[in-house]
Structures are given as structure tokens and as C-alpha cells.
Amino acid sequence: MMDKAINIIDKLNKFSDYWSPRIIAEMNDYQFKLAKVKGEFVWHSHKETDETFIVLEGKLTIKFRNKKVKLNEGELYIVPRGVEHKPYAKDECHIMLIEPKGIVNTGNTSSELTSNNDIWI
């Protein structure tokens, strides 16, 4: 049981790496992760799970092979399992991801942007 509230802004201030999600909480088998993103990510999919993107600050575009979804601050989008996607942010953007434990950020794609998926902050 948690003994105090988690301050998302304080947690965001503790790191600066782009595309390197940090875990701030767990609920059942799900993790809540914060990330700072800028520029292009890689095309990837998660065959075993959906992935939730919540924009806390800035603007995020999630590219798909046949469309784009643009998210503004305060909006969320759920990418269905198995759907190939590529997040992009022209300027720095802060997001929260909600996904099961053990999910690799680049899914089925190995890349220099593949991050350790168990970093707590």
C-alpha cells in the first residue's frame, strides 16, 4: 500500500532522456510509465497487448501505416494490440504510458531506442 501520493511533475523533473520510459506505479499486472519524447520513434507493434498513450504536456502524433492520430495535452489514445505504429513529437512532449509489466518499448523491433523496461523513478 502506498503511503503518499505520487507527484507526476516531480517524477518528470528527475530525468531528461528521450524515449526512455520510467515506471512510477503498478496496479495489478500493469505499470504506469512516464516518458519524455521528441523526434521520431521506430515502427513497432506489441502483439500481446494494447498500449495507452496519455499526453501530459505538448503534442504527440501516432503514425500508422494508413493514418495519423494527433494528440494534444490532456488527450489519450489506445493503440490496439498487434497494430504497427510510430510515435512522433516535433517538440518535447511528456506522456504517460499504461501497459502490462515486461513490455519492451520498441515491441517487436530491436533498435538503439530499445530501453530497459524496469527502471523505476
C-alpha positions as CSV (number, residue, x, y, z in Angstrom):
1,M,0.0,0.0,0.0
2,M,1.3,3.4,-0.9
3,D,1.9,5.8,1.9
4,K,1.7,9.0,-0.1
5,A,0.5,10.4,-3.4
6,I,2.8,10.3,-6.5
7,N,3.6,13.7,-7.9
8,I,3.9,13.3,-11.7
9,I,5.6,16.7,-12.2
10,D,8.2,15.9,-9.6
11,K,8.9,12.5,-11.3
12,L,9.2,14.1,-14.7
13,N,11.8,16.5,-13.3
14,K,14.0,13.6,-12.3
15,F,15.1,12.5,-15.8
16,S,15.8,14.1,-19.2
17,D,16.4,11.1,-21.6
18,Y,14.0,10.9,-24.5
19,W,12.2,7.7,-25.4
20,S,13.3,6.0,-22.1
21,P,10.1,5.3,-20.0
22,R,10.3,5.3,-16.2
23,I,7.9,3.4,-14.0
24,I,6.1,5.4,-11.4
25,A,3.4,2.9,-10.2
26,E,2.0,-0.6,-10.6
27,M,-1.6,-1.7,-10.4
28,N,-2.2,-5.5,-10.7
29,D,0.0,-6.5,-13.6
30,Y,0.0,-3.0,-15.2
31,Q,2.7,-0.3,-15.0
32,F,2.3,3.4,-15.3
33,K,5.3,4.9,-17.0
34,L,6.4,8.4,-17.8
35,A,8.4,9.3,-20.8
36,K,9.8,12.4,-22.5
37,V,9.7,12.2,-26.2
38,K,11.0,14.2,-29.1
39,G,11.5,13.4,-32.8
40,E,10.8,10.1,-34.4
41,F,10.5,6.7,-32.7
42,V,10.6,3.4,-34.5
43,W,7.9,1.4,-36.3
44,H,6.9,-1.3,-33.9
45,S,3.9,-3.3,-32.5
46,H,3.1,-5.1,-29.4
47,K,1.5,-8.4,-30.4
48,E,0.4,-9.3,-26.8
49,T,-1.2,-6.1,-25.5
50,D,-2.8,-2.8,-26.2
51,E,-0.8,0.4,-25.3
52,T,-2.3,3.5,-23.8
53,F,-0.7,6.9,-24.5
54,I,-1.7,9.9,-22.4
55,V,-0.3,13.3,-23.3
56,L,0.5,15.3,-20.2
57,E,2.3,18.2,-21.9
58,G,2.9,19.0,-25.5
59,K,1.7,17.3,-28.7
60,L,2.1,13.7,-29.9
61,T,1.4,12.2,-33.3
62,I,1.0,8.4,-33.5
63,K,1.6,7.4,-37.1
64,F,0.0,4.2,-38.5
65,R,0.6,2.8,-42.0
66,N,-2.6,4.2,-43.2
67,K,-3.4,7.2,-41.0
68,K,-2.2,9.5,-38.2
69,V,-3.7,10.3,-34.8
70,K,-2.8,13.7,-33.3
71,L,-3.0,14.0,-29.5
72,N,-2.9,17.3,-27.6
73,E,-2.3,17.9,-23.9
74,G,-4.9,16.1,-21.8
75,E,-5.8,13.5,-24.5
76,L,-5.3,9.8,-24.7
77,Y,-5.3,7.1,-27.3
78,I,-5.2,3.3,-27.1
79,V,-3.2,1.5,-29.8
80,P,-4.7,-1.9,-30.2
81,R,-2.5,-5.0,-29.8
82,G,-0.6,-6.0,-32.9
83,V,-1.1,-2.7,-34.7
84,E,2.1,-1.3,-36.1
85,H,2.7,2.3,-35.0
86,K,5.3,5.0,-34.8
87,P,5.1,7.9,-32.2
88,Y,6.4,11.3,-33.2
89,A,6.7,14.6,-31.4
90,K,8.1,17.7,-33.2
91,D,8.9,19.3,-29.9
92,E,9.5,17.8,-26.4
93,C,6.3,16.1,-25.2
94,H,5.6,14.4,-21.8
95,I,3.5,11.3,-21.9
96,M,2.2,8.6,-19.6
97,L,2.0,5.0,-20.9
98,I,-0.1,2.3,-19.3
99,E,0.9,-1.2,-20.2
100,P,1.5,-4.7,-18.7
101,K,4.7,-5.4,-16.8
102,G,7.6,-6.5,-19.0
103,I,6.5,-4.8,-22.2
104,V,9.5,-3.6,-24.2
105,N,9.1,0.0,-25.5
106,T,10.1,-1.0,-29.1
107,G,7.9,-4.1,-29.1
108,N,8.9,-6.5,-31.8
109,T,11.7,-4.2,-33.1
110,S,15.3,-4.1,-31.9
111,S,16.7,-0.6,-32.0
112,E,19.1,1.9,-30.4
113,L,15.9,3.3,-28.8
114,T,15.1,0.0,-27.0
115,S,15.1,0.8,-23.4
116,N,15.4,-1.2,-20.2
117,N,11.8,-1.8,-19.3
118,D,12.2,-2.0,-15.5
119,I,13.5,1.5,-14.5
120,W,11.7,3.0,-11.5
121,I,11.8,6.6,-10.6
